Amino acid sequence: MKKFLLLGLIFSLSIYANSGFKDKDMDGVADSRDKCLYTPFFDLVDSRGCTVKTLASKDSGR
């Protein structure tokens, strides 16, 4: 069963990768619609790709 699920996941990812969806900052908003192209990875964004809330605190490394 695990092999079947893993195979399905790999197949799904390969279709997604070839779909032409580009999202350089990985915020879930396509680059063609993204108004804030380089939002930090841990930020929540609105439908335009701009930061709404930062999830990571600046002193989280302590």
C-alpha positions in Angstrom: 0.0 0.0 0.0 2.8 2.4 0.8 4.5 1.8 -2.5 1.2 2.6 -4.3 0.8 5.9 -2.3 4.4 6.9 -3.0 4.0 6.2 -6.7 0.8 8.2 -6.8 2.6 11.1 -5.0 5.5 11.1 -7.4 3.2 11.0 -10.4 1.1 13.9 -9.1 4.2 16.0 -8.4 5.6 15.3 -11.9 2.3 16.5 -13.5 2.3 19.6 -11.2 6.0 20.4 -12.1 5.2 20.2 -15.8 2.0 22.3 -15.6 3.8 25.6 -16.2 2.8 27.0 -12.7 5.7 29.2 -11.7 6.0 30.4 -8.1 9.6 31.5 -7.3 8.9 32.6 -3.7 6.7 29.5 -3.0 3.8 31.5 -1.5 1.1 29.7 -3.5 0.5 32.6 -5.8 1.6 32.3 -9.4 4.3 34.7 -10.5 2.1 36.0 -13.2 -0.3 37.3 -10.6 2.1 38.0 -7.7 2.5 41.7 -6.9 5.1 41.0 -4.2 7.5 38.5 -5.9 9.9 37.9 -3.0 7.9 37.4 0.2 9.8 35.5 2.9 9.0 31.8 3.2 7.2 31.9 6.6 4.8 34.8 5.7 1.1 34.4 5.1 0.1 36.1 1.9 -3.1 37.5 0.4 -4.4 36.7 -3.1 -1.9 39.2 -4.6 1.0 37.5 -2.9 1.7 40.2 -0.4 2.5 39.6 3.3 -0.5 39.6 5.6 1.2 38.1 8.7 4.7 36.9 9.5 4.7 33.5 11.2 8.4 33.2 12.3 9.6 35.5 15.0 12.9 37.3 14.5 14.4 35.7 17.6 13.2 32.1 16.9 16.8 31.0 16.6 17.4 31.4 20.3 
